[in-house]
Amino acid sequence: MLVAKYKEISEILVEELKKGQLRPGDRFYSEAELKKRFNVSSTTAVKVLNYLESKNIVTRVQGKGTFVAKESHKNIVLLTDLNLANGKPENAKVLSVKIDNNSKIKKIMSLKADDNYVKIRRLRFFSEKVVQYSISFINQNFIDLSLINKLEAFTSIYQRIRNDSGIDPYLLIYSQKTVGKIVKDEDILKYFPDQKSPSTFIKQERSTYLPFAQSALLEYTISYKLPEFWGIQVDASTLSNNTKL
């Protein structure tokens, strides 16, 4: 299958970036320079720049030019949520546990039509202060459903899953999206009496994948955290030459 010319050129340029020929923040090739170097039209040169920008490889600044994006392209980056309890005692409270079957959530979790999930709502405290409200949707096939009415059995959801299924969620692949979110929903704000409506929270959505070849999720969790108790640490290590990006 033929590769479009702009993608072919883009791959060449990405390989050069991997080799460190240009560093994050360096000025990148202009449209005119790409036309001259690769003997292509303006249309193709613009497609190259647009494509690289869409992949967050370059940043285009109006009136100044194109630059190598400051995000690292040669490092493995590890992101770690920080615990900002600062020595305060931590605890959790389970608000509710029930079997549910909302079609939207089932679609997100890729569950079958006859499958349900366990919905768990919890609060996290530092000392007496609520710092996080979470709603977890757990694949019912990995929970002992006879415990549904025992809230204390779900204080640690991952421990519950380990005990009931033998699977350790901490060892599974997951994806997590973190954004700042303005919250007006009184069903959330009522757990944070010091917060006025609307208030800004850190919203995290986490999807944990099962350890075998099937599309259904083990867990989908939405959490709302007070910004002052949230932080993230970034650690990077250089890739070896034979590591694929």
FENTA-V212531 format. One record per run of one state. SS is the DSSP state (a for helix, b for strand, c for the rest). FROM is the first residue (numbers start at 1). LEN is the number of residues. Records with the same first field share a line. If there is no record, write none. Layout:
# FENTA-V212531
SS=FROM-LEN  FROM-LEN
This chain:
# FENTA-V212531
c=1-4  19-8  28-3  39-3  55-3  62-3  69-6  84-6  101-2  109-8  127-2  143-2  148-3  155-2  166-3  172-2  184-2  190-9  210-7  239-7
a=5-14  31-8  42-13  103-6  140-3  145-3  151-4  157-9  169-3  186-4  227-3
b=27-1  58-4  65-4  75-9  90-11  117-10  129-11  174-10  199-11  217-10  230-9
